């Protein structure tokens, strides 16, 4: 079997010849360290962060089969992005910037953590209509033929390709901030509904444009990140009210083109949102963060049966330990993999402290997990 055939077999609850070794990219820091250790050429640092070319090289050397990446053939984000600008230097050592989403952030030189958000350009109808609405309407310039050609070449090699369908809530959460989003439902619900509809229409048109090219995508993928370790950042009722109809429209369109694996990338404890996604056509959860709440596909499968599938759920930080730790993780994942409809994958990018030989060993062992 090739990797496309393996993916389709597993996601249709059939036994493949083996489990594919799947990743979701690598942090720039681990790539830099592996270069310093001599595992890969320093030429790889010339690629942009998470560039497909760099990931292809790493995948081949480490033993991965493919990455769970969905391409943005038509972008569903701001077009164009805002220009990132320095705003001011603060007395406490932080610098204030405005980022590409129109969000004011604080950063300290050399810091690698997520920057603090301290303000948002999007605050009301005036800022929405001036800065955001024009950037969130469909234009043909959003479509990338070059990216589509790259995907077709990848599929010709026997690898699966995914279509990115955008974000129906997560990106708006980014533009407003979680506090701004929370206030907006009280201060101006009519405007909030308009925002959700604008983004939903953009995602629907973008997906339709790409599907009309005739390329046979192997799976589709949304991004949300609207949960944290204790559950959703907004009420499930609100999430359903503003996103369910567009999820249904887009997934129905995808299914009409033969795409039956439709995944969503949402960090955090997603359990309360699962019924909404499942009822509206999303059937595959990613990355299944093990985290402090021990996320696993097992209880979801017990509750929803084969209606729910998954990719992820491997404790990525074990890659910094030893072979014994990886063996124990493979042992834990084996009965889950044997359920089918599930592909183990490190839950997020390979972290900074991952050891090269451990990652190679993991790839070798996960390919045997169905034996």
C-alpha positions in Angstrom: 0.0 0.0 0.0 1.0 3.6 -0.4 0.3 6.3 2.2 -3.0 7.4 0.5 -4.2 3.8 0.6 -3.2 3.4 4.2 -5.0 6.5 5.2 -8.2 5.6 3.4 -8.1 2.0 4.8 -7.7 3.1 8.4 -10.3 5.9 8.2 -12.8 3.4 6.7 -12.1 0.9 9.5 -10.2 -1.5 7.3 -6.8 -3.1 8.0 -3.9 -1.6 6.1 -0.6 -3.3 5.5 0.8 -1.2 8.3 0.3 1.9 10.3 1.8 5.1 8.7 4.2 7.2 10.9 2.5 10.6 10.9 3.7 13.9 12.3 2.5 17.5 12.5 5.7 19.4 11.9 8.8 20.4 13.9 9.6 23.4 16.0 12.3 25.7 14.6 14.3 25.1 17.8 14.6 21.3 17.4 15.6 21.7 13.8 18.3 24.2 14.8 19.6 21.7 17.5 19.6 18.8 15.1 21.7 20.9 12.7 24.2 21.7 15.5 24.3 18.0 16.4 25.2 17.1 12.8 22.1 15.0 12.0 21.0 17.3 9.1 22.7 19.9 6.9 22.6 23.5 7.9 21.1 24.3 4.5 17.7 23.3 6.0 17.7 26.5 8.0 17.3 28.5 4.8 13.7 27.2 4.5 10.9 29.3 6.1 9.5 27.9 9.4 7.5 24.7 8.8 8.2 24.8 5.0 7.1 21.7 3.3 10.5 21.2 1.7 12.2 21.1 5.1 9.6 18.8 6.5 10.0 16.4 3.5 13.7 16.2 4.2 13.2 15.6 7.9 10.5 13.0 7.3 12.7 11.0 5.0 15.6 11.0 7.4 13.6 10.2 10.5 11.3 7.6 9.0 7.9 9.5 9.0 5.6 8.8 6.1 3.8 12.1 5.9 2.6 15.1 7.9 -1.1 15.7 8.9 -1.1 19.0 7.0 -4.0 20.6 5.2 -3.0 23.1 2.5 -4.4 26.6 2.3 -5.0 26.5 -1.5 -7.3 29.5 -1.0 -6.5 31.5 2.2 -9.4 32.1 4.5 -7.5 34.6 6.7 -7.0 38.3 6.4 -6.1 39.3 2.9 -3.9 41.1 3.0 -2.6 40.7 6.5 -1.8 43.9 8.5 1.8 45.1 8.4 3.6 44.0 11.6 4.9 47.2 13.3 6.9 48.2 16.3 4.8 50.5 18.5 6.9 51.4 21.5 9.5 50.2 24.0 8.2 49.9 27.6 10.1 50.5 30.8 9.8 46.9 32.0 11.9 45.6 29.0 9.0 44.6 26.8 8.4 45.9 23.3 4.9 46.6 22.0 4.0 45.6 18.5 0.9 45.3 16.3 0.9 41.9 14.6 -0.5 40.7 11.3 -4.0 40.2 12.8 -4.2 43.7 14.1 -3.6 42.6 17.7 -1.3 44.6 20.0 1.2 42.3 21.7 4.1 42.5 24.1 7.4 40.7 23.4 10.8 40.6 25.1 13.9 40.0 23.0 14.9 36.4 22.9 11.6 35.1 24.5 10.0 32.2 22.7 6.7 31.9 24.5 3.4 33.1 23.2 3.3 36.9 23.4 0.8 38.7 25.7 -2.2 40.3 24.0 -2.8 43.8 25.3 -5.2 45.3 22.8 -7.1 44.8 19.5 -7.7 47.0 16.5 -11.1 45.3 16.1 -13.4 46.8 18.7 -16.6 48.0 17.1 -18.5 48.4 13.8 -16.4 51.3 12.6 -13.1 49.3 12.9 -14.8 46.2 11.5 -16.0 48.0 8.4 -12.8 49.9 7.9 -10.1 47.4 8.6 -11.5 43.8 8.6 -14.5 43.5 6.3 -12.5 44.4 3.2 -9.9 41.8 4.2 -12.3 39.0 4.8 -14.2 39.0 1.5 -13.4 36.5 -1.3 -11.1 37.5 -4.1 -9.7 35.3 -6.8 -6.2 36.5 -5.8 -6.6 34.3 -2.7 -6.4 31.2 -4.8 -2.9 29.6 -5.2 -2.3 27.6 -8.3 1.3 27.0 -7.3 0.2 25.4 -4.0 -2.4 23.3 -5.8 0.3 22.1 -8.2 2.6 21.2 -5.3 -0.2 19.2 -3.7 -1.0 17.3 -7.0 2.7 16.4 -7.2 2.7 15.1 -3.6 -0.4 13.0 -4.3 1.2 11.6 -7.4 3.9 10.2 -5.1 1.2 8.3 -3.2 0.8 10.7 -0.3 -2.5 11.9 1.0 -3.4 15.6 0.6 -5.8 17.7 2.7 -7.9 20.7 1.9 -7.9 23.4 4.6 -11.4 24.7 5.1 -10.6 27.7 7.4 -11.8 28.6 10.9 -15.4 29.5 11.7 -14.7 30.8 15.2 -11.0 30.6 16.1 -9.7 33.3 13.9 -12.5 35.7 14.9 -11.5 34.9 18.5 -8.0 36.0 17.5 -9.1 39.3 16.0 -11.3 40.2 19.0 -9.6 38.5 21.8 -11.6 36.2 24.1 -12.6 39.1 26.3 -13.7 41.2 23.2 -15.6 38.2 21.8 -17.4 37.7 25.2 -18.4 41.4 25.4 -19.5 41.6 21.8 -22.3 39.1 22.3 -23.9 41.5 24.8 -22.8 44.9 23.3 -23.6 44.3 19.7 -24.9 40.8 18.9 -26.0 42.0 15.4 -22.5 42.9 14.5 -21.1 39.7 16.0 -23.5 37.7 13.8 -22.4 39.7 10.8 -18.8 38.8 11.6 -19.5 35.1 11.9 -21.5 35.1 8.6 -18.7 37.0 6.8 -16.1 34.5 7.8 -18.4 31.6 7.1 -19.2 32.8 3.6 -15.5 33.3 3.0 -14.7 29.8 4.1 -17.5 28.3 2.0 -16.6 30.2 -1.2 -12.9 29.3 -0.7 -13.6 25.6 -0.3 -15.9 25.6 -3.3 -13.4 27.3 -5.5 -10.7 24.7 -4.7 -13.0 21.7 -5.1 -14.1 23.0 -8.5 -10.5 22.4 -9.7 -11.3 18.7 -9.8 -8.4 17.7 -7.5 -9.4 14.6 -5.4 -8.5 15.6 -1.8 -8.1 12.7 0.7 -9.3 14.7 3.7 -10.5 18.1 4.7 -9.5 20.1 7.8 -10.7 23.0 9.9 -8.8 24.9 12.6 -10.4 26.3 15.7 -8.4 26.3 19.0 -11.3 27.5 21.1 -10.7 25.3 24.1 -8.3 25.1 27.1 -7.6 22.5 29.7 -11.0 22.7 31.4 -13.2 23.0 28.3 -14.4 25.6 25.7 -13.4 29.2 25.9 -17.0 30.1 24.9 -20.3 28.4 25.7 -21.2 25.4 23.5 -24.5 27.1 22.9 -22.8 30.2 21.5 -20.4 28.1 19.4 -23.4 26.1 17.9 -25.5 29.2 17.3 -22.8 30.9 15.2 -20.9 28.1 13.5 -23.2 25.0 13.1 -25.0 26.1 10.0 -21.7 26.9 8.1 -20.1 23.7 9.3 -23.1 21.8 7.8 -22.9 23.7 4.5 -19.2 23.1 4.1 -19.1 19.5 5.2 -22.1 18.7 3.0 -20.2 20.2 0.0 -17.1 18.2 0.9 -19.1 15.0 1.1 -20.7 15.7 -2.3 -17.1 15.6 -3.7 -16.4 12.3 -2.0 -14.4 13.6 1.0 -15.5 11.6 4.0 -12.7 12.3 6.5 -13.2 15.8 7.8 -11.0 16.8 10.8 -10.7 19.8 13.1 -7.6 21.0 14.9 -8.7 22.2 18.3 -6.4 22.2 21.3 -7.7 21.8 24.8 -10.5 19.7 26.3 -13.0 19.5 23.4 -15.5 17.1 24.8 -18.4 19.6 25.2 -18.1 20.6 21.5 -17.9 17.1 20.1 -21.7 16.7 19.6 -21.8 19.9 17.6 -19.1 18.9 15.3 -20.4 15.4 14.8 -23.9 16.6 14.1 -22.6 19.0 11.5 -20.2 16.7 9.5 -16.9 16.9 11.3 -15.8 13.4 12.2 -12.1 13.4 13.0 -10.5 15.1 16.1 -6.9 16.4 16.1 -4.5 16.6 17.9 -6.1 14.8 20.9 -3.9 16.6 23.4 -2.9 14.1 26.1 -2.1 17.0 28.4 -3.2 17.2 32.1 -6.6 15.7 31.3 -5.3 12.5 29.5 -7.3 13.1 26.3 -7.9 9.9 24.4 -10.1 8.7 21.6 -11.1 5.7 23.8 -14.0 7.4 25.8 -15.2 9.2 22.7 -15.4 5.9 20.8 -17.3 4.3 23.7 -19.8 7.2 23.6 -20.1 7.9 19.8 -18.9 4.6 18.2 -17.4 4.7 14.8 -19.0 8.1 14.1 -15.8 9.6 15.6 -12.3 9.2 14.3 -9.0 10.7 15.3 -5.4 11.6 14.6 -2.9 12.4 17.4 -2.8 11.5 21.1 0.9 10.5 21.3 2.8 12.0 24.3 5.3 14.0 22.3 7.5 14.9 25.3 8.5 11.2 25.7 10.7 11.8 22.7 13.1 13.5 25.0 13.4 10.4 27.3 14.5 6.9 26.1 13.5 3.9 24.2 11.8 2.3 27.2 9.5 5.3 27.5 8.6 5.1 23.9 7.9 1.4 24.2 5.5 2.1 27.0 3.7 4.7 24.9 3.4 2.3 22.0 2.0 -0.3 24.4 -0.6 2.3 25.6 -1.5 3.3 22.0 -1.7 -0.2 20.5 -5.3 -1.1 21.6 -6.5 2.3 20.4 -4.8 1.9 17.0 -6.4 -1.5 16.7 -9.8 0.1 16.9 -9.0 1.6 13.4 -10.4 5.0 12.5 -7.4 6.3 14.5 -3.8 7.2 13.6 -1.4 7.9 16.4 0.6 11.1 16.0 2.6 13.3 18.3 0.1 15.9 19.7 1.6 19.0 18.0 5.0 19.7 16.5 8.0 17.7 17.5 9.2 19.6 20.6 12.5 21.4 21.2 14.0 18.6 23.4 13.2 15.6 21.2 16.2 13.4 20.6 16.9 12.5 17.0 17.4 8.8 17.7 14.3 8.6 19.8 12.2 10.1 17.0 13.6 7.5 14.6 12.9 4.7 17.1 9.3 6.0 17.5 8.7 5.9 13.7 10.0 2.3 13.5 7.8 1.2 16.4 4.6 2.9 15.4 4.7 1.3 12.0 4.5 -2.1 13.8 1.7 -1.1 16.1 -0.9 -3.2 14.2 1.2 -6.4 14.2 
